[in-house]
């Protein structure tokens, strides 16, 4: 056993120390000048990529939201238009109906008035006719009376003629 | 846990291509190396080829870095002795054939270990026990090369992050980023939880350092080839760091679980030691796992190459090379897998240490 370990430190301590020194120097230098910048660059880039992806996702969502909103607006607008149209139609129908109603009422009234007028005019005309008939009768009677004295036949003829002339208008 | 992505990844495909390339070069250089080796052996005294020593030599640390043929790169030797510090080139040892007269003692390489020898050339055990070998050995240099490579890679990647803020990764950056993300999303976050960020630097450093050392260990020519992660002392250092990180970040629930486990009090004399052993054994398992896996890979590849020299015929070479090709491709996977497992278990241990219990 003693022989196995004889000179172990003498021969190999140097190598152990050199290896440790080499590793420590390597670790310090690489950590400072390589690992730190490389790791931070990698994680920065990863973060920026992740950010970009998230932003793209957000933009996509925003886009979808906007599209959705637009569609919603469009739908609402369409519905409103339909509503307005329907209302307008109802209104129009109502107006037309009302107008018709009013027109018919008015027409009836006018007809009624006209009838009344006609009736009154007719009455007036009849009165007039009656007056004229009366006047004519009187005139005829007058002429008859005048002629009666001359000729009996002629008298009858005259009456007949006169009666022909008289036409009730 | 889901491991499918490992098999599906493009990285693996790239690794396969690289593996084929590396293996081809491996075979070539190994062949050259060993031919010269055997030539030398024949010239000397027809010494029989001993695969065990050859392989152990290859996976062990060394004061030289073998380049090609007889050419080796002598590495600087630094010794802390009881009389003062020695600093000289490893070339002075002449591969252990000669002693080197230093300022304070005379040194000799015996089995690639530095020993003090006296005037008669005998080892002075008493004096040897006072010297500490702090040489820049093959593994230390390989570690520095790996570290430098990591600096270059990650500084340029960090620079491109600064240049291309918020843009998609490009070039090397796009190769590295998935790996970093893998460590973060598959290792740190699921095991540690929301506090993972504090531990990212240490996890990333462990992961990439082990991985690049594993990969460089597979490269047979100069800048690679050192068996760094297959060196138990290296894995010891790493698992010790893991031990420190885990226990220093542990919260009261962790310690309560160790010293007041939810068992009857009379079981405490058994449970508390068991829990304390658990604290040590988890990093210990990390140390052994990485060391054994990487060393085993190196040993298998070297054994397959050694077949050529054991059978002393070139005809076995195609078989060896085919198997080595297969093994090297497998080792590429193992290189990643072991780095992944080491880091994942580290994260798991940290996770259990920082976990909040709401009883």
Interface residues (C-beta under 8 A of the other chain):
Chain A: X7 X9 X10 X11 X12 X13 X14 X15 X16 X17 X18 X19 X20 X22 X23 X25 X26 X27 X29 X30 X31 X33 X34 X35 X36 X37 X38 X39 X41 X42 X44 X45 X48
Chain B: X61 X78 X80 X113 X114 X115 X128 X129 X131 X132 X133 X134 X135 X136 X137 X139 X140 X143 X144 X147 X150 X151 X154 X155 X157 X158 X161 X162 X165 X166 X177 X180 X181 X184 X197 X200 X201 X202 X204 X205 X209 X231 X233 X234 X236 X237 X238 X240 X241
